[in-house]
Amino acid sequence: MRPSGRKTDQMRKVSFERNFSKHAEGSCLVKFGDTHVLCTASLEDRTPPWLRNTGKGWVTAEYGMLPRATGERMKREASSGKQSGRTQEIQRLIGRSLRAVVDLEALGERQISIDCDVIQADGGTRTAAITGAWVALHDCLKWMEGRNMIKVDRVLKDHVAAVSCGIFAAQSVIDLDYLEDSSAETDANFVITGAGGIVEIQGTAEGKPFSQDEFLTLLGLAQTGISELVALQKQVIAG
């Protein structure tokens, strides 16, 4: 039995609130259960130096957690003068995930910066961030399309979403909350496109190594869960 009472293949309740931020070109408050992440997309009329005069644009991401996103207050990373390795890893993952479904040439020499700020954490913050960031990116591109800057269907090639899976209490489960994640025997994150293409898999055995059969079970859970997430993305952008 999972601590939440969910079935092994049952995700937490997922919701998206678009246009959450007044000033951003695209924004979305995404909730995976008690994990809440605010994703904003900001258009910048510039590219990184290495892309100047190439005709290509760029999509990048930053990630952070508010001090009381967790049970005890954390110090802001700015106060220590540097980002943690975990933060850098996550924001690079978010950027890679989004760029996998963007035609950078069709975007033109512009940069879209995605900020993912964890308001409340209960496991799966990076997967929620990726899933919500896609919605914010989509809305930023729609904002651009409304000003005849791009065609969304040329720039955005597909959906992308992410979910965690793991082995908890000897069972393969999807969308781990903090209680499960903190004591899981195996923890994995899957990033998959709407067409089913695998962007990235991060998997770690916390103790006993996991088998190929167990991995394939986790992958199957992730594929089903991400199909649900993509369906929700489609529903929210159509609304």
Short mmCIF file of the C-alpha atoms (twelve columns), coordinates in Angstrom:
data_MODEL
# 
_entry.id   MODEL 
# 
loop_
_atom_site.group_PDB 
_atom_site.id 
_atom_site.type_symbol 
_atom_site.label_atom_id 
_atom_site.label_alt_id 
_atom_site.label_comp_id 
_atom_site.label_asym_id 
_atom_site.label_seq_id 
_atom_site.Cartn_x 
_atom_site.Cartn_y 
_atom_site.Cartn_z 
_atom_site.pdbx_PDB_model_num 
ATOM 1   C CA . MET A 1   0.000  0.000  0.000   1 
ATOM 2   C CA . ARG A 2   1.278  3.448  -0.928  1 
ATOM 3   C CA . PRO A 3   1.231  6.044  1.883   1 
ATOM 4   C CA . SER A 4   -1.241 8.131  -0.140  1 
ATOM 5   C CA . GLY A 5   -3.508 5.165  -0.802  1 
ATOM 6   C CA . ARG A 6   -2.993 5.515  -4.562  1 
ATOM 7   C CA . LYS A 7   -2.763 2.516  -6.862  1 
ATOM 8   C CA . THR A 8   0.679  1.662  -8.228  1 
ATOM 9   C CA . ASP A 9   -0.198 3.164  -11.635 1 
ATOM 10  C CA . GLN A 10  -2.169 6.130  -10.278 1 
ATOM 11  C CA . MET A 11  -0.722 9.614  -10.526 1 
ATOM 12  C CA . ARG A 12  -1.483 12.476 -8.196  1 
ATOM 13  C CA . LYS A 13  -4.090 15.015 -9.271  1 
ATOM 14  C CA . VAL A 14  -2.504 17.236 -11.944 1 
ATOM 15  C CA . SER A 15  -3.693 20.722 -12.865 1 
ATOM 16  C CA . PHE A 16  -2.490 23.665 -14.957 1 
ATOM 17  C CA . GLU A 17  -3.400 27.321 -14.441 1 
ATOM 18  C CA . ARG A 18  -2.400 29.392 -17.467 1 
ATOM 19  C CA . ASN A 19  -1.681 33.136 -17.461 1 
ATOM 20  C CA . PHE A 20  -0.799 33.021 -13.777 1 
ATOM 21  C CA . SER A 21  1.768  35.811 -14.103 1 
ATOM 22  C CA . LYS A 22  0.590  39.213 -15.349 1 
ATOM 23  C CA . HIS A 23  3.845  40.268 -17.003 1 
ATOM 24  C CA . ALA A 24  5.315  37.115 -18.579 1 
ATOM 25  C CA . GLU A 25  4.667  36.317 -22.247 1 
ATOM 26  C CA . GLY A 26  3.686  32.820 -21.112 1 
ATOM 27  C CA . SER A 27  3.048  31.411 -17.648 1 
ATOM 28  C CA . CYS A 28  1.585  28.379 -15.939 1 
ATOM 29  C CA . LEU A 29  1.112  27.264 -12.350 1 
ATOM 30  C CA . VAL A 30  1.376  23.467 -12.458 1 
ATOM 31  C CA . LYS A 31  0.351  21.206 -9.593  1 
ATOM 32  C CA . PHE A 32  1.247  17.562 -9.165  1 
ATOM 33  C CA . GLY A 33  -0.601 16.892 -5.930  1 
ATOM 34  C CA . ASP A 34  1.095  19.014 -3.257  1 
ATOM 35  C CA . THR A 35  4.024  19.907 -5.526  1 
ATOM 36  C CA . HIS A 36  3.351  23.346 -7.010  1 
ATOM 37  C CA . VAL A 37  5.666  25.007 -9.540  1 
ATOM 38  C CA . LEU A 38  5.267  28.404 -11.192 1 
ATOM 39  C CA . CYS A 39  6.657  28.368 -14.742 1 
ATOM 40  C CA . THR A 40  7.118  31.622 -16.669 1 
ATOM 41  C CA . ALA A 41  8.393  32.109 -20.216 1 
ATOM 42  C CA . SER A 42  10.115 35.388 -21.124 1 
ATOM 43  C CA . LEU A 43  10.954 36.440 -24.659 1 
ATOM 44  C CA . GLU A 44  14.307 38.136 -25.184 1 
ATOM 45  C CA . ASP A 45  15.326 39.716 -28.480 1 
ATOM 46  C CA . ARG A 46  18.815 38.237 -28.387 1 
ATOM 47  C CA . THR A 47  20.622 34.938 -28.569 1 
ATOM 48  C CA . PRO A 48  23.645 33.544 -26.724 1 
ATOM 49  C CA . PRO A 49  26.923 34.792 -28.242 1 
ATOM 50  C CA . TRP A 50  27.690 31.457 -29.914 1 
ATOM 51  C CA . LEU A 51  24.432 31.631 -31.909 1 
ATOM 52  C CA . ARG A 52  24.738 35.169 -33.235 1 
ATOM 53  C CA . ASN A 53  24.300 35.445 -37.002 1 
ATOM 54  C CA . THR A 54  23.354 31.751 -37.281 1 
ATOM 55  C CA . GLY A 55  19.642 32.342 -37.750 1 
ATOM 56  C CA . LYS A 56  18.902 30.097 -34.774 1 
ATOM 57  C CA . GLY A 57  17.226 30.903 -31.492 1 
ATOM 58  C CA . TRP A 58  17.558 29.329 -28.063 1 
ATOM 59  C CA . VAL A 59  15.421 28.054 -25.200 1 
ATOM 60  C CA . THR A 60  16.979 27.974 -21.755 1 
ATOM 61  C CA . ALA A 61  15.736 27.425 -18.215 1 
ATOM 62  C CA . GLU A 62  16.391 28.390 -14.630 1 
ATOM 63  C CA . TYR A 63  15.064 26.535 -11.585 1 
ATOM 64  C CA . GLY A 64  14.807 27.394 -7.934  1 
ATOM 65  C CA . MET A 65  12.957 26.618 -4.723  1 
ATOM 66  C CA . LEU A 66  11.432 29.196 -2.413  1 
ATOM 67  C CA . PRO A 67  12.819 29.023 1.146   1 
ATOM 68  C CA . ARG A 68  9.610  27.539 2.604   1 
ATOM 69  C CA . ALA A 69  8.788  25.237 -0.284  1 
ATOM 70  C CA . THR A 70  9.852  22.441 2.088   1 
ATOM 71  C CA . GLY A 71  9.143  21.477 5.684   1 
ATOM 72  C CA . GLU A 72  12.012 23.535 7.037   1 
ATOM 73  C CA . ARG A 73  13.237 26.854 5.697   1 
ATOM 74  C CA . MET A 74  16.116 26.598 3.229   1 
ATOM 75  C CA . LYS A 75  18.596 29.384 2.656   1 
ATOM 76  C CA . ARG A 76  18.263 31.120 -0.681  1 
ATOM 77  C CA . GLU A 77  21.055 30.050 -2.988  1 
ATOM 78  C CA . ALA A 78  21.691 33.703 -3.787  1 
ATOM 79  C CA . SER A 79  22.748 34.236 -0.169  1 
ATOM 80  C CA . SER A 80  25.547 31.684 -0.570  1 
ATOM 81  C CA . GLY A 81  26.654 33.253 -3.848  1 
ATOM 82  C CA . LYS A 82  26.299 30.139 -5.992  1 
ATOM 83  C CA . GLN A 83  23.815 27.555 -7.207  1 
ATOM 84  C CA . SER A 84  23.955 24.007 -5.925  1 
ATOM 85  C CA . GLY A 85  24.916 21.171 -8.249  1 
ATOM 86  C CA . ARG A 86  21.352 19.855 -7.974  1 
ATOM 87  C CA . THR A 87  19.876 23.144 -9.153  1 
ATOM 88  C CA . GLN A 88  22.231 23.338 -12.123 1 
ATOM 89  C CA . GLU A 89  21.452 19.749 -13.087 1 
ATOM 90  C CA . ILE A 90  17.689 20.319 -12.976 1 
ATOM 91  C CA . GLN A 91  17.656 23.551 -14.956 1 
ATOM 92  C CA . ARG A 92  19.834 22.001 -17.649 1 
ATOM 93  C CA . LEU A 93  17.432 19.071 -17.812 1 
ATOM 94  C CA . ILE A 94  14.461 21.421 -18.248 1 
ATOM 95  C CA . GLY A 95  16.237 23.311 -21.040 1 
ATOM 96  C CA . ARG A 96  17.234 20.117 -22.874 1 
ATOM 97  C CA . SER A 97  13.712 18.745 -22.582 1 
ATOM 98  C CA . LEU A 98  12.111 21.823 -24.128 1 
ATOM 99  C CA . ARG A 99  14.685 22.219 -26.890 1 
ATOM 100 C CA . ALA A 100 13.983 18.635 -27.947 1 
ATOM 101 C CA . VAL A 101 10.592 19.765 -29.276 1 
ATOM 102 C CA . VAL A 102 11.518 23.233 -30.607 1 
ATOM 103 C CA . ASP A 103 12.712 24.124 -34.116 1 
ATOM 104 C CA . LEU A 104 15.379 26.662 -33.197 1 
ATOM 105 C CA . GLU A 105 15.702 27.928 -36.777 1 
ATOM 106 C CA . ALA A 106 11.976 28.603 -37.002 1 
ATOM 107 C CA . LEU A 107 12.213 30.502 -33.705 1 
ATOM 108 C CA . GLY A 108 14.699 32.921 -35.249 1 
ATOM 109 C CA . GLU A 109 17.443 34.784 -33.440 1 
ATOM 110 C CA . ARG A 110 15.580 35.124 -30.171 1 
ATOM 111 C CA . GLN A 111 15.841 33.502 -26.755 1 
ATOM 112 C CA . ILE A 112 13.019 32.254 -24.566 1 
ATOM 113 C CA . SER A 113 13.977 31.933 -20.908 1 
ATOM 114 C CA . ILE A 114 11.871 29.631 -18.771 1 
ATOM 115 C CA . ASP A 115 11.881 30.232 -15.010 1 
ATOM 116 C CA . CYS A 116 10.615 27.377 -12.856 1 
ATOM 117 C CA . ASP A 117 10.087 28.359 -9.220  1 
ATOM 118 C CA . VAL A 118 8.990  25.699 -6.758  1 
ATOM 119 C CA . ILE A 119 6.391  27.215 -4.441  1 
ATOM 120 C CA . GLN A 120 5.679  23.982 -2.588  1 
ATOM 121 C CA . ALA A 121 7.604  20.708 -2.787  1 
ATOM 122 C CA . ASP A 122 6.317  17.199 -2.204  1 
ATOM 123 C CA . GLY A 123 8.462  15.168 -4.589  1 
ATOM 124 C CA . GLY A 124 8.742  15.294 -8.370  1 
ATOM 125 C CA . THR A 125 9.576  18.991 -8.659  1 
ATOM 126 C CA . ARG A 126 11.687 18.575 -11.800 1 
ATOM 127 C CA . THR A 127 9.087  16.504 -13.603 1 
ATOM 128 C CA . ALA A 128 6.314  18.944 -12.718 1 
ATOM 129 C CA . ALA A 129 8.558  21.812 -13.852 1 
ATOM 130 C CA . ILE A 130 9.164  20.257 -17.285 1 
ATOM 131 C CA . THR A 131 5.476  19.476 -17.791 1 
ATOM 132 C CA . GLY A 132 4.329  22.958 -16.771 1 
ATOM 133 C CA . ALA A 133 7.168  24.675 -18.626 1 
ATOM 134 C CA . TRP A 134 5.883  23.249 -21.907 1 
ATOM 135 C CA . VAL A 135 2.553  25.022 -21.350 1 
ATOM 136 C CA . ALA A 136 4.299  28.313 -20.522 1 
ATOM 137 C CA . LEU A 137 6.492  27.944 -23.616 1 
ATOM 138 C CA . HIS A 138 3.469  27.225 -25.798 1 
ATOM 139 C CA . ASP A 139 1.717  30.357 -24.555 1 
ATOM 140 C CA . CYS A 140 4.814  32.475 -25.107 1 
ATOM 141 C CA . LEU A 141 4.922  31.240 -28.688 1 
ATOM 142 C CA . LYS A 142 1.198  31.996 -29.095 1 
ATOM 143 C CA . TRP A 143 1.929  35.530 -27.847 1 
ATOM 144 C CA . MET A 144 4.593  35.809 -30.540 1 
ATOM 145 C CA . GLU A 145 2.283  34.400 -33.188 1 
ATOM 146 C CA . GLY A 146 -0.321 37.010 -32.299 1 
ATOM 147 C CA . ARG A 147 2.263  39.647 -33.222 1 
ATOM 148 C CA . ASN A 148 3.211  37.934 -36.514 1 
ATOM 149 C CA . MET A 149 6.649  37.003 -35.215 1 
ATOM 150 C CA . ILE A 150 6.409  33.225 -35.759 1 
ATOM 151 C CA . LYS A 151 4.036  30.390 -36.577 1 
ATOM 152 C CA . VAL A 152 3.581  28.171 -33.527 1 
ATOM 153 C CA . ASP A 153 3.133  24.992 -35.540 1 
ATOM 154 C CA . ARG A 154 6.498  25.601 -37.214 1 
ATOM 155 C CA . VAL A 155 8.388  26.255 -33.986 1 
ATOM 156 C CA . LEU A 156 6.803  23.775 -31.567 1 
ATOM 157 C CA . LYS A 157 7.199  20.287 -33.013 1 
ATOM 158 C CA . ASP A 158 5.574  18.232 -30.260 1 
ATOM 159 C CA . HIS A 159 4.516  18.060 -26.648 1 
ATOM 160 C CA . VAL A 160 6.944  17.017 -23.937 1 
ATOM 161 C CA . ALA A 161 6.199  15.958 -20.364 1 
ATOM 162 C CA . ALA A 162 7.940  14.176 -17.519 1 
ATOM 163 C CA . VAL A 163 7.082  11.899 -14.634 1 
ATOM 164 C CA . SER A 164 8.908  10.073 -11.876 1 
ATOM 165 C CA . CYS A 165 8.653  6.330  -11.326 1 
ATOM 166 C CA . GLY A 166 10.340 4.110  -8.784  1 
ATOM 167 C CA . ILE A 167 10.358 0.993  -6.693  1 
ATOM 168 C CA . PHE A 168 8.809  1.608  -3.291  1 
ATOM 169 C CA . ALA A 169 8.099  -1.149 -0.777  1 
ATOM 170 C CA . ALA A 170 9.044  -3.696 -3.469  1 
ATOM 171 C CA . GLN A 171 6.403  -2.307 -5.867  1 
ATOM 172 C CA . SER A 172 6.869  -0.344 -9.082  1 
ATOM 173 C CA . VAL A 173 4.955  2.931  -8.710  1 
ATOM 174 C CA . ILE A 174 4.429  6.153  -10.641 1 
ATOM 175 C CA . ASP A 175 4.654  9.821  -9.610  1 
ATOM 176 C CA . LEU A 176 6.388  9.472  -6.255  1 
ATOM 177 C CA . ASP A 177 5.550  11.950 -3.522  1 
ATOM 178 C CA . TYR A 178 8.137  12.906 -0.900  1 
ATOM 179 C CA . LEU A 179 7.382  10.036 1.498   1 
ATOM 180 C CA . GLU A 180 7.927  7.534  -1.307  1 
ATOM 181 C CA . ASP A 181 10.828 9.327  -2.963  1 
ATOM 182 C CA . SER A 182 12.778 9.665  0.281   1 
ATOM 183 C CA . SER A 183 12.712 5.925  0.933   1 
ATOM 184 C CA . ALA A 184 12.457 4.447  -2.584  1 
ATOM 185 C CA . GLU A 185 14.650 1.496  -3.472  1 
ATOM 186 C CA . THR A 186 14.919 2.816  -7.047  1 
ATOM 187 C CA . ASP A 187 14.149 6.303  -8.291  1 
ATOM 188 C CA . ALA A 188 13.820 7.313  -11.960 1 
ATOM 189 C CA . ASN A 189 12.679 10.309 -13.995 1 
ATOM 190 C CA . PHE A 190 11.394 9.941  -17.549 1 
ATOM 191 C CA . VAL A 191 11.075 12.732 -20.127 1 
ATOM 192 C CA . ILE A 192 9.064  11.682 -23.182 1 
ATOM 193 C CA . THR A 193 7.489  13.532 -26.114 1 
ATOM 194 C CA . GLY A 194 3.882  13.352 -27.196 1 
ATOM 195 C CA . ALA A 195 4.894  11.066 -30.061 1 
ATOM 196 C CA . GLY A 196 6.572  8.720  -27.589 1 
ATOM 197 C CA . GLY A 197 10.177 9.708  -28.236 1 
ATOM 198 C CA . ILE A 198 12.465 9.406  -25.234 1 
ATOM 199 C CA . VAL A 199 14.276 12.642 -24.416 1 
ATOM 200 C CA . GLU A 200 15.978 11.577 -21.198 1 
ATOM 201 C CA . ILE A 201 15.897 8.903  -18.510 1 
ATOM 202 C CA . GLN A 202 17.522 9.325  -15.118 1 
ATOM 203 C CA . GLY A 203 17.515 6.178  -12.991 1 
ATOM 204 C CA . THR A 204 19.270 5.348  -9.749  1 
ATOM 205 C CA . ALA A 205 19.285 2.352  -7.440  1 
ATOM 206 C CA . GLU A 206 19.421 3.620  -3.877  1 
ATOM 207 C CA . GLY A 207 20.514 0.214  -2.593  1 
ATOM 208 C CA . LYS A 208 19.897 -3.049 -4.391  1 
ATOM 209 C CA . PRO A 209 20.435 -2.725 -8.182  1 
ATOM 210 C CA . PHE A 210 17.279 -3.004 -10.271 1 
ATOM 211 C CA . SER A 211 16.811 -5.506 -13.063 1 
ATOM 212 C CA . GLN A 212 16.056 -4.997 -16.740 1 
ATOM 213 C CA . ASP A 213 12.540 -6.334 -16.203 1 
ATOM 214 C CA . GLU A 214 11.990 -3.842 -13.393 1 
ATOM 215 C CA . PHE A 215 13.279 -1.035 -15.603 1 
ATOM 216 C CA . LEU A 216 10.893 -1.995 -18.401 1 
ATOM 217 C CA . THR A 217 8.018  -2.001 -15.912 1 
ATOM 218 C CA . LEU A 218 8.954  1.516  -14.814 1 
ATOM 219 C CA . LEU A 219 9.220  2.614  -18.442 1 
ATOM 220 C CA . GLY A 220 5.749  1.218  -19.154 1 
ATOM 221 C CA . LEU A 221 4.324  3.134  -16.186 1 
ATOM 222 C CA . ALA A 222 6.031  6.309  -17.386 1 
ATOM 223 C CA . GLN A 223 4.752  5.952  -20.948 1 
ATOM 224 C CA . THR A 224 1.178  5.579  -19.718 1 
ATOM 225 C CA . GLY A 225 1.517  8.466  -17.273 1 
ATOM 226 C CA . ILE A 226 3.042  10.799 -19.831 1 
ATOM 227 C CA . SER A 227 0.253  9.986  -22.279 1 
ATOM 228 C CA . GLU A 228 -2.135 11.233 -19.575 1 
ATOM 229 C CA . LEU A 229 -0.069 14.373 -19.019 1 
ATOM 230 C CA . VAL A 230 0.082  15.175 -22.735 1 
ATOM 231 C CA . ALA A 231 -3.690 14.736 -22.953 1 
ATOM 232 C CA . LEU A 232 -4.068 17.233 -20.106 1 
ATOM 233 C CA . GLN A 233 -1.681 19.666 -21.844 1 
ATOM 234 C CA . LYS A 234 -3.769 19.438 -24.997 1 
ATOM 235 C CA . GLN A 235 -6.943 19.986 -23.032 1 
ATOM 236 C CA . VAL A 236 -5.640 23.065 -21.212 1 
ATOM 237 C CA . ILE A 237 -4.234 24.839 -24.288 1 
ATOM 238 C CA . ALA A 238 -7.492 24.207 -26.133 1 
ATOM 239 C CA . GLY A 239 -9.517 25.794 -23.327 1 
# 
